[in-house]
Amino acid sequence: MTTRRFMDENFLEWEAYVSGGKPGGPAGARIYFVCLSAPLEEPRFAPHPSRSPAVAQRELMRISEAELRELFEKAQPVA
């Protein structure tokens, strides 16, 4: 699994990675965010428009840091 690390506006370090839904299932790929510097921060996720984890992974690796932060800001808490 390939991940990306970045800092949010509060200087907390986060790790982003892609996970896909069940093969053939209705859930598509998601990008998850886990805080490395404050483990009690609630993990978050953002759905990716692609159902393919491979496509989502490629996009995660190519987007700019600003785009990654925008995606993070729109992410929802993992329930």
C-alpha positions, -999 to 999 in steps of 0.1 A, spaced: 0 0 0 14 34 -10 6 63 13 11 101 13 19 122 43 10 158 48 4 184 75 -29 201 81 -34 238 91 -28 229 127 5 213 119 -7 178 126 8 151 104 -17 129 85 -13 99 63 -36 93 33 -42 59 17 -67 43 -6 -90 14 2 -116 -2 -21 -149 -17 -14 -158 -53 -19 -152 -65 -55 -184 -60 -74 -200 -42 -45 -217 -9 -46 -190 9 -25 -163 25 -46 -127 34 -36 -122 57 -6 -93 78 5 -87 74 43 -68 99 65 -52 88 97 -35 113 121 1 102 129 10 130 153 -22 128 174 -35 92 174 -67 103 192 -78 124 162 -107 107 145 -98 90 112 -116 104 82 -125 93 47 -134 108 14 -152 88 -13 -134 87 -47 -156 89 -78 -139 58 -92 -149 23 -81 -113 12 -89 -88 14 -60 -60 14 -86 -74 46 -103 -79 62 -69 -43 53 -59 -28 68 -90 -48 100 -85 -38 102 -48 -1 100 -58 -5 127 -86 -26 154 -70 -9 184 -55 -5 189 -18 -31 218 -20 -56 194 -37 -49 168 -10 -56 192 17 -89 203 0 -99 166 -2 -90 162 35 -112 192 45 -142 176 28 -136 142 44 -161 127 68 -154 110 101 -152 72 100 -182 60 120 
